[in-house]
Amino acid sequence: MPGSASNAAWRSAPNERGVINEPCSCRRLRLVAKQRRAFPNEKQGPGNRPAGQNWQPYAPAGSDAEAVYKYSSSLRPFNAQTWRDLENYRRTFPRALVVKGIMDPADALRAAEIGCDGIIVSNHGGRQLDQAPASLDVLPAIKAAVGERMTVMLDSGVRRGGDILIALCLGAQFVFFGRPTLYGAAAGGLPGVKKAVDILRGEIDLVMGQIGCPRLDQLGPDFLWRDDWPRNI
C-alpha cells in the first residue's frame, strides 16, 4: 500500500495530569508516526470500481457499479469547479466559508485572498488521486504561506492520537478524523464510535505525558524530530 512517513520524536517526562507508568530518564523518547497516502476501498464492484452503495438507491433501476459511478459523477462538479465559483460563493454566502482539499501553498494564498475564513489541508483520504502526497507532508509549507490570515485545519490519514499532535505541532489549529469512527461504527455501532474516540483521546493524553507537554496550546515544532539534532553513534 503506498504511503508516506512523517517522523516525530518527543521528550519523555510526566505531565500535570499524571505520571508515566515506566520510569523516566534523560533519554529522548522517539515516536514515529506514519501517514498513508491512499487506502483500499472496502467494497469493490466489477472492474475494481467501488460499488457506491450510498448512491445506488438514487441511480436508475438495475444500475451496476459503473452506471452508479457515472450517475453520481453527473451530479457532482468535481474538476468543473473553478476559482470563479469560489469567488461567487464568497460573495453570496455571508457566513464563515471553509475550503477543503487544499494541498498547495499557492492555492491556500488564493483562498485567503478571495476571503475564505479557513482551509482544510486534505487529500480526501487518498480516494481521489492515488499519487497525492500525505496531507501532513504539505501542511508545514501551507501554514508558512498563510500564517495567521486564516484558520488552517487538517484531514486525511489520522489514525492515532499521536497523528493529531503532530499536525498541531506543524501548525494545524484543528484536526479531523473519520475512518477510526467508521471502523468503530462497523464493529459496534454507536458504542463503537464512542470507543474509537476514547482510544484517540487516551493516546493524546499518553503521548502528551511522554513528551512533557501539559497543554495543547504549548505544542509546536520544538517537539518534533529535526535532522540537525545530535545522534548517538
Backbone bond lengths (Angstrom), bond angles and torsions (degrees), N, CA, C in turn:
res aa  C-N    CA-C-N  psi(-1)  N-CA   C-N-CA  omega(-1)  CA-C   N-CA-C  phi
1 M - - - 1.462 - - 1.525 108.93 -
2 P 1.337 120.10 128.64 1.451 120.17 -178.43 1.509 111.21 -64.56
3 G 1.320 116.67 146.07 1.451 118.87 -179.46 1.509 110.55 -158.64
4 S 1.332 114.63 169.86 1.453 120.58 179.23 1.508 107.87 -140.22
5 A 1.311 118.01 124.79 1.454 121.61 -176.37 1.511 110.60 -89.60
6 S 1.318 116.35 137.40 1.450 122.77 171.95 1.521 106.20 -122.88
7 N 1.334 117.99 117.59 1.449 121.71 -171.19 1.512 111.45 -98.65
8 A 1.326 115.06 144.31 1.453 120.48 175.70 1.513 108.88 -145.28
9 A 1.314 116.12 143.96 1.453 120.95 175.80 1.514 108.12 -129.90
10 W 1.327 116.50 142.12 1.447 120.12 -175.72 1.514 111.44 -128.01
11 R 1.325 115.73 157.65 1.442 121.52 176.53 1.520 110.25 -80.53
12 S 1.301 116.24 143.12 1.454 121.88 -176.18 1.521 109.91 -96.26
13 A 1.346 116.08 123.77 1.458 121.07 178.11 1.515 108.73 -169.43
14 P 1.328 119.30 157.94 1.460 120.68 176.67 1.519 110.50 -74.31
15 N 1.337 116.89 154.41 1.458 119.28 174.50 1.519 109.17 -107.34
16 E 1.332 116.43 -179.47 1.456 120.02 -173.79 1.523 112.81 -73.88
17 R 1.339 117.38 -10.58 1.459 119.93 -179.91 1.520 111.87 -89.18
18 G 1.322 117.79 -11.70 1.459 119.87 -177.95 1.506 109.80 162.93
19 V 1.314 116.10 -178.54 1.452 119.97 -179.45 1.516 109.41 -115.29
20 I 1.323 115.11 160.35 1.453 120.79 177.36 1.517 108.72 -76.30
21 N 1.318 116.94 143.19 1.455 120.57 -177.88 1.523 112.39 -63.04
22 E 1.356 116.29 -40.06 1.452 119.48 179.76 1.521 110.12 -80.17
23 P 1.344 117.82 150.80 1.470 120.02 177.16 1.522 110.37 -61.55
24 C 1.325 116.87 140.42 1.453 122.18 177.80 1.522 109.48 -91.42
25 S 1.309 116.76 148.21 1.456 121.70 175.93 1.509 108.19 -130.43
26 C 1.320 117.25 -176.02 1.457 120.93 179.96 1.524 112.03 -84.37
27 R 1.327 117.21 -2.49 1.455 119.39 179.58 1.521 110.34 -76.62
28 R 1.307 114.96 147.44 1.460 119.25 179.04 1.522 110.26 -78.78
29 L 1.318 115.55 137.91 1.451 121.65 177.10 1.523 108.21 -91.78
30 R 1.321 116.90 121.97 1.455 120.67 -177.48 1.523 110.31 -104.43
31 L 1.300 116.15 121.45 1.454 122.06 176.26 1.519 107.83 -114.15
32 V 1.305 116.92 134.24 1.457 121.55 179.93 1.515 108.69 -112.15
33 A 1.306 116.30 121.71 1.465 121.51 178.81 1.511 108.86 -109.39
34 K 1.314 116.94 132.08 1.453 122.07 178.99 1.523 108.95 -113.10
35 Q 1.324 115.59 132.90 1.453 120.45 177.07 1.508 108.90 -116.58
36 R 1.302 116.70 122.32 1.454 120.82 -177.55 1.518 111.16 -81.16
37 R 1.319 114.38 147.83 1.465 119.16 178.42 1.519 111.22 -79.22
38 A 1.312 116.82 -44.38 1.462 120.29 -171.80 1.516 109.68 -137.61
39 F 1.309 115.62 157.83 1.454 121.86 -175.77 1.517 109.78 -134.71
40 P 1.328 117.59 146.66 1.461 119.41 -179.99 1.517 110.94 -71.52
41 N 1.306 116.78 146.81 1.454 120.89 173.87 1.525 108.98 -74.93
42 E 1.320 115.16 133.99 1.452 118.71 -176.91 1.526 112.18 -66.90
43 K 1.319 116.20 -35.55 1.461 119.72 -178.60 1.523 109.03 -124.93
44 Q 1.303 116.74 128.01 1.447 121.47 -178.14 1.525 109.86 -120.57
45 G 1.307 115.58 145.07 1.450 120.43 174.34 1.513 110.00 -95.03
46 P 1.322 117.84 -175.98 1.464 120.61 177.71 1.525 110.81 -57.16
47 G 1.328 116.37 143.70 1.452 120.47 -179.05 1.516 113.05 73.20
48 N 1.344 116.55 21.11 1.462 122.27 178.18 1.525 112.84 65.31
49 R 1.315 117.28 23.02 1.453 122.42 177.83 1.524 109.13 -91.37
50 P 1.351 118.87 129.99 1.461 119.44 175.69 1.518 110.99 -54.45
51 A 1.331 116.20 140.49 1.457 120.69 -173.49 1.525 113.04 -65.79
52 G 1.342 118.26 -26.94 1.460 120.60 178.65 1.515 113.16 62.52
53 Q 1.313 115.95 46.31 1.467 119.28 -174.47 1.524 112.96 -64.64
54 N 1.338 117.56 -26.57 1.458 118.51 178.65 1.527 112.31 -70.10
55 W 1.353 116.61 -21.94 1.465 120.56 177.68 1.527 112.12 -95.94
56 Q 1.306 118.11 -15.65 1.458 122.45 -173.78 1.529 113.75 -53.21
57 P 1.346 119.68 -43.51 1.469 119.28 -178.68 1.524 114.43 -63.31
58 Y 1.324 117.77 -20.91 1.463 120.91 -175.72 1.522 112.54 -98.28
59 A 1.315 116.66 -14.72 1.466 120.73 179.81 1.524 109.99 -78.21
60 P 1.327 118.02 161.28 1.464 120.40 177.06 1.530 111.33 -55.10
61 A 1.292 115.93 147.48 1.469 121.51 -178.18 1.528 110.20 -56.45
62 G 1.320 115.75 138.17 1.453 121.16 177.50 1.508 114.99 81.26
63 S 1.332 118.15 7.84 1.464 121.06 -178.67 1.526 110.98 -68.16
64 D 1.343 115.78 134.29 1.458 119.21 173.19 1.530 108.59 -86.20
65 A 1.340 116.66 -176.54 1.460 120.68 -175.56 1.529 111.81 -58.70
66 E 1.331 117.39 -40.45 1.451 121.04 -179.38 1.526 111.28 -65.14
67 A 1.335 116.63 -41.59 1.463 120.63 -179.97 1.522 111.17 -68.13
68 V 1.333 116.73 -37.68 1.465 120.44 177.47 1.523 110.03 -63.35
69 Y 1.338 116.22 -42.26 1.463 120.60 179.58 1.536 110.54 -62.15
70 K 1.316 117.66 -45.94 1.459 120.70 -179.44 1.527 110.87 -63.82
71 Y 1.332 116.66 -37.41 1.459 119.84 179.25 1.527 110.73 -65.94
72 S 1.329 116.55 -47.31 1.463 119.54 -179.09 1.522 110.83 -64.78
73 S 1.324 116.98 -37.21 1.469 120.21 179.24 1.523 112.05 -65.49
74 S 1.328 116.29 -31.38 1.462 119.39 -179.73 1.523 112.14 -69.01
75 L 1.339 116.61 -20.14 1.459 120.90 -178.01 1.518 113.04 -98.00
76 R 1.328 116.28 -9.71 1.460 120.37 -179.41 1.522 109.04 -117.47
77 P 1.341 118.02 132.30 1.470 120.09 -172.66 1.521 114.04 -71.43
78 F 1.355 119.06 -29.12 1.456 121.25 -178.87 1.536 110.74 48.86
79 N 1.332 117.78 -120.22 1.464 121.23 -174.64 1.518 113.50 -72.57
80 A 1.339 117.74 -5.76 1.456 119.61 -179.64 1.525 111.38 -73.38
81 Q 1.326 118.54 -17.58 1.459 120.54 -179.85 1.525 110.22 -75.09
82 T 1.334 115.13 143.19 1.459 121.18 -178.51 1.523 109.54 -127.58
83 W 1.327 115.50 173.34 1.462 119.59 176.55 1.530 110.59 -63.78
84 R 1.320 117.29 -28.13 1.466 119.67 177.17 1.530 110.39 -63.43
85 D 1.342 116.70 -37.35 1.461 119.78 176.12 1.525 110.19 -61.43
86 L 1.332 116.07 -44.20 1.465 119.21 -179.90 1.523 111.05 -63.33
87 E 1.317 117.21 -38.07 1.461 120.32 176.60 1.528 110.84 -62.30
88 N 1.328 116.64 -39.73 1.467 120.07 177.11 1.519 111.23 -65.07
89 Y 1.330 116.51 -41.34 1.469 119.56 177.56 1.528 110.23 -60.08
90 R 1.343 115.71 -41.23 1.467 119.14 -178.67 1.526 111.39 -65.06
91 R 1.322 116.88 -39.21 1.459 120.26 -179.37 1.525 111.85 -69.03
92 T 1.319 116.84 -35.93 1.475 120.02 -173.07 1.526 113.57 -95.74
93 F 1.336 117.54 -16.78 1.466 119.79 -177.34 1.523 108.96 -105.03
94 P 1.339 119.12 113.84 1.462 121.02 -170.84 1.526 114.42 -83.37
95 R 1.311 118.43 -6.62 1.469 120.39 -175.24 1.530 110.97 -102.68
96 A 1.332 114.66 -173.69 1.463 119.57 -177.84 1.528 109.98 -61.22
97 L 1.320 115.80 132.25 1.465 121.95 -177.69 1.534 108.87 -119.17
98 V 1.327 115.14 122.85 1.463 121.86 -178.55 1.523 108.76 -120.86
99 V 1.332 116.77 135.66 1.456 122.39 179.92 1.531 108.92 -108.89
100 K 1.320 115.81 126.85 1.460 120.88 178.97 1.531 109.88 -103.47
101 G 1.337 115.38 141.58 1.450 120.41 176.31 1.516 113.92 107.50
102 I 1.330 117.76 10.55 1.469 121.04 178.26 1.529 108.97 -73.14
103 M 1.346 115.92 128.55 1.462 120.85 -179.04 1.534 112.19 -133.67
104 D 1.331 116.55 10.83 1.464 120.06 -176.04 1.526 109.11 -141.63
105 P 1.330 118.06 135.80 1.464 120.24 -179.44 1.521 113.61 -57.03
106 A 1.334 117.35 -37.59 1.462 120.00 -179.76 1.527 110.83 -64.19
107 D 1.323 116.90 -39.87 1.462 120.13 177.46 1.523 110.85 -66.61
108 A 1.322 116.62 -37.24 1.462 119.93 177.89 1.523 110.62 -62.81
109 L 1.325 116.61 -42.87 1.462 120.47 178.30 1.519 111.41 -64.13
110 R 1.314 116.53 -39.31 1.464 119.04 -179.92 1.522 110.64 -66.61
111 A 1.331 117.00 -39.01 1.462 120.32 177.14 1.528 110.40 -62.49
112 A 1.324 116.40 -38.40 1.462 120.07 177.73 1.520 111.02 -66.14
113 E 1.315 117.26 -41.21 1.466 121.38 -179.90 1.524 111.53 -65.40
114 I 1.314 116.64 -33.36 1.466 120.57 177.95 1.524 110.95 -69.85
115 G 1.325 116.27 -24.76 1.461 119.92 178.46 1.506 114.41 110.32
116 C 1.322 116.68 16.28 1.470 119.10 176.92 1.521 109.69 -66.73
117 D 1.311 115.69 146.75 1.465 120.42 -178.00 1.522 112.44 -86.82
118 G 1.328 116.69 -22.68 1.453 119.51 -178.95 1.514 111.12 -162.44
119 I 1.329 114.77 163.87 1.459 121.42 175.14 1.517 108.88 -133.33
120 I 1.325 115.38 152.07 1.459 121.51 173.13 1.515 107.09 -114.31
121 V 1.334 115.76 112.43 1.463 121.02 175.97 1.525 106.64 -72.47
122 S 1.341 116.37 114.99 1.465 119.66 -171.48 1.514 110.64 -159.19
123 N 1.340 115.93 139.45 1.468 120.71 169.59 1.521 110.20 -103.22
124 H 1.331 115.98 19.35 1.468 122.74 177.77 1.531 111.75 57.36
125 G 1.330 114.95 40.96 1.456 119.51 177.38 1.510 113.94 71.55
126 G 1.328 117.89 13.84 1.456 121.12 -178.67 1.515 113.75 72.81
127 R 1.341 117.19 15.01 1.464 120.17 -176.29 1.525 113.32 -90.45
128 Q 1.334 116.61 -11.45 1.460 119.35 -176.20 1.523 112.25 -98.34
129 L 1.327 116.00 -41.55 1.455 121.02 -179.02 1.529 107.95 -138.48
130 D 1.331 115.98 110.32 1.457 120.18 -175.52 1.524 112.52 -59.80
131 Q 1.332 117.49 -30.91 1.456 120.98 -175.13 1.523 113.15 -88.97
132 A 1.309 118.26 4.44 1.462 120.79 -178.59 1.527 110.55 -67.85
133 P 1.326 117.57 145.39 1.465 119.79 176.64 1.523 110.85 -70.91
134 A 1.315 115.78 165.44 1.461 120.32 175.24 1.524 109.03 -68.16
135 S 1.317 116.27 143.58 1.468 119.82 -179.36 1.521 111.24 -61.47
136 L 1.320 117.24 -33.74 1.460 120.62 -179.90 1.523 111.56 -64.39
137 D 1.335 116.93 -31.53 1.459 120.58 -177.87 1.527 112.41 -72.10
138 V 1.318 117.83 -29.12 1.467 120.17 -178.33 1.524 112.46 -96.11
139 L 1.328 117.06 -9.43 1.467 120.79 -176.76 1.524 113.49 -58.06
140 P 1.351 120.15 -47.98 1.473 118.69 -175.61 1.528 113.90 -57.58
141 A 1.326 118.18 -43.34 1.459 120.77 -179.19 1.521 111.39 -66.77
142 I 1.320 116.62 -37.37 1.469 119.89 179.22 1.520 110.65 -67.55
143 K 1.331 116.23 -43.76 1.465 119.82 178.77 1.524 110.57 -62.84
144 A 1.328 117.02 -41.11 1.464 120.36 179.12 1.524 111.19 -63.47
145 A 1.326 116.87 -32.92 1.467 120.69 -177.85 1.525 112.25 -72.00
146 V 1.320 117.78 -44.62 1.464 120.47 -174.19 1.520 113.34 -95.41
147 G 1.327 117.47 -19.44 1.459 119.97 179.00 1.518 111.96 57.16
148 E 1.324 114.97 -126.07 1.463 120.84 -178.71 1.532 112.05 -101.56
149 R 1.319 117.03 15.48 1.466 119.26 -177.78 1.512 112.28 -68.66
150 M 1.328 117.88 -25.39 1.448 121.71 -178.46 1.520 109.15 -154.37
151 T 1.325 115.55 165.12 1.459 121.01 178.20 1.520 109.19 -77.13
152 V 1.319 116.51 127.16 1.464 122.18 179.93 1.519 108.69 -108.39
153 M 1.323 116.10 122.21 1.462 122.47 -179.80 1.523 109.65 -121.80
154 L 1.322 116.41 165.58 1.465 120.48 -178.04 1.519 110.70 -132.67
155 D 1.328 114.33 145.65 1.457 122.30 178.75 1.527 107.51 -145.99
156 S 1.310 116.74 157.29 1.469 124.64 174.13 1.527 112.07 94.49
157 G 1.315 115.52 126.90 1.454 122.12 173.53 1.508 115.96 81.25
158 V 1.317 118.20 6.14 1.464 120.81 -179.17 1.528 109.12 -82.66
159 R 1.328 115.70 116.16 1.463 120.40 -178.40 1.527 113.06 -125.08
160 R 1.306 117.70 -19.54 1.453 121.71 -177.14 1.522 109.54 -132.46
161 G 1.332 115.33 159.94 1.453 119.13 176.64 1.519 112.25 -59.89
162 G 1.339 116.34 -34.18 1.459 119.59 178.03 1.512 113.23 -62.47
163 D 1.337 116.93 -32.21 1.469 119.98 177.15 1.527 110.65 -61.53
164 I 1.317 116.00 -39.69 1.465 120.71 179.51 1.521 110.30 -63.84
165 L 1.329 116.45 -43.74 1.461 120.07 -178.93 1.519 111.71 -66.49
166 I 1.328 117.58 -37.99 1.465 119.99 177.17 1.522 110.13 -61.32
167 A 1.334 116.94 -44.41 1.468 120.28 179.33 1.523 111.05 -61.28
168 L 1.316 117.14 -40.49 1.463 120.40 178.20 1.531 110.36 -66.03
169 C 1.335 117.16 -38.97 1.464 120.26 177.33 1.525 111.39 -62.62
170 L 1.320 116.94 -31.72 1.459 121.66 -177.42 1.529 112.83 -87.36
171 G 1.332 117.19 1.16 1.456 119.02 173.69 1.509 116.86 116.41
172 A 1.324 118.33 -6.43 1.467 119.23 177.21 1.521 109.61 -66.43
173 Q 1.314 116.21 142.18 1.460 121.28 178.28 1.525 112.21 -101.05
174 F 1.316 116.05 -10.36 1.459 121.61 178.33 1.519 106.99 -158.17
175 V 1.324 116.94 144.32 1.458 121.34 -177.63 1.524 109.46 -129.77
176 F 1.330 116.12 131.07 1.457 122.19 178.70 1.532 109.88 -103.07
177 F 1.325 116.02 149.63 1.460 119.78 167.73 1.517 107.95 -144.17
178 G 1.347 115.74 146.73 1.456 120.36 -176.66 1.510 113.78 -128.39
179 R 1.337 116.64 -47.11 1.465 118.56 -174.28 1.521 113.40 -62.35
180 P 1.343 120.16 -39.23 1.466 117.68 178.21 1.525 113.21 -55.75
181 T 1.320 116.66 -40.61 1.458 118.64 179.63 1.530 111.27 -73.74
182 L 1.337 117.33 -32.04 1.459 119.61 175.86 1.528 110.68 -66.45
183 Y 1.344 116.32 -40.80 1.455 119.39 175.81 1.529 110.21 -61.66
184 G 1.338 115.59 -41.22 1.463 119.10 178.05 1.508 112.47 -63.10
185 A 1.345 116.41 -40.71 1.462 120.43 178.75 1.520 111.12 -64.58
186 A 1.345 116.72 -40.52 1.463 120.10 179.89 1.519 111.40 -65.79
187 A 1.329 115.68 -34.74 1.463 119.54 -176.95 1.516 113.29 -83.32
188 G 1.349 116.96 -32.78 1.457 117.36 -173.58 1.506 116.00 -152.12
189 G 1.331 118.37 23.24 1.453 120.24 178.51 1.520 111.59 64.61
190 L 1.330 115.93 -149.95 1.460 120.28 -178.86 1.527 112.44 -59.32
191 P 1.340 119.89 -42.19 1.475 118.73 175.23 1.525 112.02 -58.47
192 G 1.338 116.91 -34.64 1.457 119.57 177.60 1.515 112.41 -66.00
193 V 1.339 116.71 -37.00 1.463 120.59 176.44 1.526 110.15 -62.83
194 K 1.328 115.87 -46.39 1.464 119.98 179.59 1.524 111.07 -62.73
195 K 1.332 116.25 -37.34 1.459 120.12 178.36 1.526 110.83 -64.14
196 A 1.334 117.04 -41.85 1.464 120.66 179.07 1.522 111.07 -61.43
197 V 1.329 116.26 -43.38 1.465 119.93 178.82 1.526 110.28 -64.32
198 D 1.331 116.12 -41.09 1.471 119.92 179.27 1.530 111.34 -62.75
199 I 1.340 116.59 -37.76 1.467 120.04 179.06 1.527 110.22 -62.09
200 L 1.336 117.09 -47.55 1.459 119.75 -179.94 1.525 111.18 -65.15
201 R 1.333 116.61 -39.23 1.464 119.07 178.62 1.532 110.51 -62.97
202 G 1.318 116.11 -41.26 1.455 119.17 178.31 1.516 112.28 -65.52
203 E 1.336 116.64 -37.73 1.460 120.03 178.37 1.527 111.23 -66.15
204 I 1.329 116.60 -36.94 1.460 120.06 177.34 1.520 110.54 -62.96
205 D 1.331 117.17 -45.97 1.463 120.55 178.82 1.527 111.14 -61.39
206 L 1.334 116.41 -42.88 1.461 120.25 -178.10 1.527 111.37 -64.61
207 V 1.341 116.47 -47.61 1.458 120.05 -178.03 1.524 110.67 -65.41
208 M 1.322 117.83 -40.12 1.460 119.73 179.34 1.525 110.84 -62.89
209 G 1.324 116.62 -35.28 1.454 118.94 174.84 1.511 111.72 -66.72
210 Q 1.322 116.37 -39.65 1.457 120.18 -177.61 1.527 112.96 -70.82
211 I 1.328 117.55 -27.65 1.465 119.44 179.91 1.524 111.81 -95.18
212 G 1.321 116.91 -3.99 1.458 120.29 178.01 1.507 113.98 73.62
213 C 1.324 117.34 35.81 1.466 121.56 179.18 1.528 108.87 -118.19
214 P 1.328 118.33 111.24 1.468 120.38 -175.19 1.520 115.26 -81.83
215 R 1.338 118.33 -15.80 1.459 120.62 -174.32 1.521 109.99 -137.83
216 L 1.345 115.62 143.19 1.457 119.81 179.01 1.519 111.94 -62.50
217 D 1.330 117.66 -34.47 1.463 119.17 -177.34 1.526 112.54 -74.61
218 Q 1.333 117.37 -1.29 1.454 120.56 175.72 1.530 112.39 -98.43
219 L 1.338 116.94 -4.25 1.460 120.49 179.17 1.532 110.59 -67.55
220 G 1.310 115.48 146.67 1.457 119.91 178.77 1.512 110.92 -173.06
221 P 1.320 117.44 -178.21 1.464 121.37 -176.19 1.522 114.22 -58.65
222 D 1.351 117.89 -23.70 1.459 119.79 -177.91 1.528 112.31 -63.27
223 F 1.318 117.50 -18.72 1.461 120.57 179.52 1.524 112.69 -88.03
224 L 1.317 117.28 -1.19 1.459 120.99 -177.20 1.518 111.31 -103.03
225 W 1.316 114.56 151.46 1.462 120.79 176.97 1.522 111.23 -63.58
226 R 1.330 115.79 137.44 1.459 121.15 175.73 1.518 108.72 -123.75
227 D 1.301 116.50 143.71 1.458 120.80 -178.33 1.524 112.75 -64.76
228 D 1.327 117.43 -22.51 1.455 119.20 -177.72 1.522 113.31 -88.08
229 W 1.335 117.01 4.30 1.469 119.38 175.96 1.525 109.47 -68.80
230 P 1.343 116.94 142.91 1.472 119.65 174.90 1.527 110.06 -61.33
231 R 1.322 116.59 142.85 1.466 121.54 -179.05 1.514 109.24 -117.60
232 N 1.326 115.30 148.52 1.456 119.81 173.89 1.527 108.61 -74.89
233 I 1.296 117.73 136.99 1.460 122.30 -179.92 1.532 109.16 -112.00
